[in-house]
Amino acid sequence: MSGEAMLVFDEGLTAYDFGHGHPMSPIRVDLTVRLARALGVLDHLKVVPAPVADDALLGTVHTPEYIAAVKRAGDDPDRPDPEHGLGTEDTYCFQNMHEASAHVVGASVEAARAVWEGDALHAANITGGLHHAMPSAASGFCVYNDPAIAIRWLLDHGAERVAYVDVDVHHGDGVQAVFYDDPRVLTVSLHESPTTLFPGTGSAGETGGPGAEGTAVNIPLPPGTGDAGWLRAFHAIVPDVVRAFRPSVLVTQHGCDSHVEDPLAHLTKTVDGQRAAYLALHDLAHEVAGGRWVATGGGGYAIIDVVPRAWSHLLAIVAGNPIDPQTPVPASWREDVRIRYARTAPLRMTDGVDASYAAWSTGYNPDTWLDRSIKATRDISFPLLGLDPSY
């Protein structure tokens, strides 16, 4: 890898905190950074602090009325604002919510700026990936939509085309909605079927608005899909559509809630399968975008056993030094987990699974929900991008 790799992070980013008992705990971010440091991953990354996005930057995606509502909610968290999705059963209000959320946005935009201006070839913000937020409403633990704002920044600063690939178990509905009518942005989302999981969107038929047909690609997966099926779907669709789009930059969202141990969804991937996806996206960035890659975090609610290992693998790949899956989890980190959380941490950076898969070229099986889903997306999306779905 040529060019410096960057992590945008400072401790203030852990202030994005909905409070005790909420599944999206900032503990997962803290533990990830601690594990990455113990593994030596941060030795290969330039770590820079995150600026706080101002209202003008937030306003490139969000309405002034919504920004004002977030500020009010952060000043008085006991007054919910359901019209703007604030204080709901999933997106609680908390003190200084605007400032904490704008800080996350600043981190993703700084990662995008560094990649676009050549300060880094790859850059990551693991606190980001808040892909459900809409222009005028919070949703699904997401207050401001940092990936969408980072993409908008790239477009406003000269990027002709941006491809966004979202591997969170939940559909990347907010980013898709922001750019649904914009032919300059390709949004690709692999997620659990909308018939079984929030937010209930992301069918294969959602393909982009007028003038942008084909620039939304959705791959809904049946519950229970594991590494082999997930990777089969990914490789049957994602590389082809991203290559056809020819982006200037690749932006990716890496929610690791597709893991079998995640409490909020129903896929059965492992850390090994997630690592394989990260490697594939890294290679795709080099193939189609000159290596320009902006990576964010996302969902992930097995906050000790899964998220730190998955995202440490991601950061190592961003850094250009992938971790051998058989690497032991450092004893110092495991002891820290035992003392602080009275939990026994995993022993290795692997779940012990061979993340192999059968390529689409091996043949279509109409008897499986997975293959029917893959074929539906190929049949609908490929022709819109000038691709032949039969290959």
C-alpha positions, 0 to 999 in steps of 0.5 A, spaced: 500 500 500 502 506 498 500 512 502 499 513 509 493 510 513 489 514 518 484 513 524 480 519 526 479 518 533 479 521 540 476 520 546 471 525 546 468 521 540 465 516 546 460 521 548 456 519 543 452 515 548 445 513 549 446 511 556 446 505 561 442 499 558 442 502 551 445 496 546 449 502 542 454 502 548 461 506 547 464 501 551 465 497 544 469 503 541 473 504 547 475 496 547 476 496 540 481 502 540 484 498 546 485 492 543 487 495 536 493 498 540 495 492 544 495 488 537 500 493 535 495 495 529 495 503 531 503 503 530 501 502 523 496 508 523 496 515 523 491 517 529 488 524 528 483 527 533 476 529 530 473 536 529 466 537 530 462 539 524 459 546 524 451 547 522 453 549 515 456 542 514 450 538 517 446 542 513 448 539 507 444 533 509 440 535 514 434 540 515 435 547 519 429 545 523 432 538 525 438 541 527 435 545 531 431 540 534 437 536 536 440 541 540 433 542 544 433 535 545 440 535 548 439 541 552 433 538 555 433 530 554 427 529 558 423 532 553 422 527 547 421 530 540 417 524 536 416 528 530 424 528 529 425 521 532 428 524 538 426 520 545 423 514 541 424 507 544 431 506 540 434 513 539 434 516 546 435 523 548 442 525 552 445 531 554 449 535 549 447 530 544 448 535 538 455 536 540 457 529 540 453 527 534 456 533 530 463 530 533 462 523 529 460 527 523 466 531 523 470 524 524 467 521 518 468 528 514 475 528 516 477 521 514 474 523 507 478 529 506 484 526 508 483 521 502 480 526 497 486 531 498 491 525 499 493 526 506 491 518 506 490 513 502 485 509 507 482 512 513 477 510 518 472 512 523 469 506 527 465 511 531 461 513 524 456 509 520 450 512 523 446 510 516 439 510 519 438 518 520 434 521 515 434 529 513 429 531 518 429 525 523 433 521 527 432 513 527 435 507 529 440 509 534 442 514 529 442 522 530 446 525 524 448 521 518 455 521 518 456 517 511 451 521 507 455 528 510 462 525 508 459 523 501 456 530 500 463 533 502 466 529 497 461 531 491 462 538 493 469 538 493 470 534 486 469 527 486 465 525 480 462 519 483 462 515 490 460 508 491 458 506 498 457 499 500 454 498 507 455 491 510 451 492 516 445 487 518 440 493 517 439 496 511 442 503 509 436 506 508 438 513 510 444 514 506 440 511 500 434 516 501 439 522 501 442 520 494 436 516 491 435 521 486 443 522 485 446 519 479 453 520 482 452 516 488 452 508 488 449 505 494 449 498 495 447 494 501 447 487 504 442 486 509 437 481 513 431 481 509 426 487 510 421 482 512 424 480 518 428 486 521 428 493 522 428 498 518 423 494 513 426 497 507 431 494 502 428 490 497 431 488 490 426 493 487 429 499 490 433 501 485 434 509 484 429 515 483 428 518 476 435 519 472 438 515 477 436 508 476 440 503 477 444 507 483 441 503 489 443 496 489 439 492 495 441 485 497 436 482 502 438 476 505 434 470 509 435 470 516 440 465 518 445 466 512 452 465 515 459 466 512 458 462 506 452 464 503 453 472 505 460 471 501 456 468 495 451 474 495 457 479 496 461 476 490 455 475 486 453 482 486 458 487 489 464 487 485 460 487 478 456 493 480 462 497 483 466 496 477 461 498 472 460 505 476 467 506 476 467 511 483 472 516 484 472 514 492 469 508 495 466 509 502 464 503 506 460 502 512 462 496 517 456 494 522 458 487 525 451 486 527 451 480 522 455 476 527 451 470 530 452 472 537 449 479 535 443 480 540 439 484 535 439 480 528 438 474 525 444 472 521 450 467 523 456 470 520 463 470 524 469 474 525 472 470 520 467 472 515 467 479 516 474 479 516 474 476 509 469 482 507 473 487 509 479 484 505 474 484 499 472 491 500 480 493 501 482 490 494 476 493 491 478 500 493 484 499 489 481 496 483 476 501 482 478 507 486 486 508 486 485 505 493 481 511 495 477 508 501 473 511 507 471 506 512 466 507 518 463 503 523 456 502 524 452 497 528 454 491 533 452 490 539 456 484 542 460 489 545 465 485 548 466 478 544 465 481 537 465 488 536 473 489 538 475 483 534 472 485 528 473 492 528 481 491 530 481 486 523 478 492 519 483 497 522 489 492 521 486 492 513 486 499 513 493 500 515 495 495 510 497 489 515 492 484 516 492 480 522 492 473 522 486 470 524 490 465 529 493 471 533 492 470 540 488 476 543 493 479 548 493 477 555 493 484 557 486 486 554 483 480 556 485 481 563 482 488 562 476 486 560 476 481 566 477 486 571 473 492 568 467 488 566 467 481 569 467 477 563 471 472 559 474 475 553 475 471 547 482 467 546 483 468 539 482 473 533 478 468 530 472 464 531 475 458 528 471 458 521 473 457 514 470 463 511 470 459 504 464 460 499 461 457 493 462 462 487 455 464 483 458 461 477 458 454 480 450 454 479 443 457 481 439 453 486 432 456 485 430 452 491 434 456 496 431 463 499 439 465 498 439 464 491 433 467 489 434 473 493 441 474 489 438 472 482 432 477 484 438 483 485 442 481 479 436 481 474 433 487 476 439 491 478 445 489 473 441 491 466 440 498 469 448 498 470 449 495 463 451 488 466 448 482 463 445 478 469 446 471 466 454 471 467 
